[in-house]
């Protein structure tokens, strides 16, 4: 599953964008979004998803159950 950013909780701090190893995070309409086609849940790069690890607001980067798990 890809991650998604809960727009109403995003503070636009930009921290997640720079840490994403797949460049899946970008700004759109005043908030940040994760492109599910590019999100690999950081598998193969890090032990934990970097967007979740760096986000200052709990439960802002969450699993998007609309997409299947990433297969390396």
Protein Blocks (a to p, Z undefined) as FASTA:
>chain_A
ZZdddfklpgolommmmmmmnlpacceehiacddfklpgghgokambdfklmmmmbghkb
ccdfkbccddZZ
